[in-house]
Amino acid sequence: MARIFSTDQLQSLLDQGLSQKAAAAAMGVSPAAVSKRMKRLPPPSLSKLTPKERQFVEGRVKGLSQTEAALQAYDVSSRESAKALGHTLSKTPDIATAITELLEYHGAGRSRRVQKLAEHIENQDPTISLRALDLSFKVDGSAKERQEQQAPTIALVDLSQFRMHHPNEKTIDVELEEE
């Protein structure tokens, strides 16, 4: 008959510095049972967060935007406040680590997402392929670099010296307005 043990019991023994094998022996279960339970434990980075931060992280991992996750987790006065809060929270190292680890925990880590993106880039449908290619540029930051390189330069030119002629031979003087 299998011995039942709680995750809290296991975590308590591990926090005391016991190895998984020693914790298994202390609880009278097999090391394989402990290993299996360990795989189901949420990432340790989540324990460093407040309950609201955890809720924000879980919302982000479920696919909510920063704003939506902040609205769901916090009592904010406006959507603009939620947007600012979501941006600030996402920049927090503990939260960024928790999001990364939770994605890994759910099997959607960076390497898995890149692999899936690569599959879509090779799709026969050009709409899907081009969208995936666009996303890949955003993922590695090269889309932003390219935008900055191609940013148009706008220069004001004084056209007051030119005259324009219309087909009906009227002449229009063009003058710059003073700011």
C-alpha positions, 0 to 999 in steps of 0.5 A: 500500500502506498504511503500518502505524503503531503507536498508541505511535508516534502517541502519542509524536509527539503527546506531543512536541507535533506536530499530528495532521497533522504526525504523519501526515507524520512517519509517512508516512500520511494525516491521515485515518488518524491521525484514525481511529486517534485516535478509537480511542484511550482517553481521556487521563484513563486514563493518569493512573490506576494499573492497579488504578484503571483496572480499577476504572473499566473495571468501573464503565463495564461496569455493575458497582457500586462494591463489585463493581468494587473487589472485581474490581480490588483485593485487599480483605479483605472486602465491607465494605472493598470497599464503602468503597474503591469509595465513596472511589475514586468520589469521586476527581476523576481517577477520576470524570473517567475514568469520564465520558470512558470512557462518552463514548468508548463512546458512552454519554455523559450526553447519550446516556443522557438521550436514552435515558431520555427515550425510556423515559419516553414508553413505553406500558408504565406500568411502564417509564415510571414506572421511567424517570421515577423514574431521571430524578429520581435522575439530577438529584438531585430525588429526594433533595431530595423525600425530605428535604422529605417526611421525617416528623417524629416527636415523643414525646407523653406519654400518661400522662394518658389512659385507654383503655377497652376494650369489656369496660370494663376501664381501662388506664393508659398510662405512659411508661417512663423512659430 
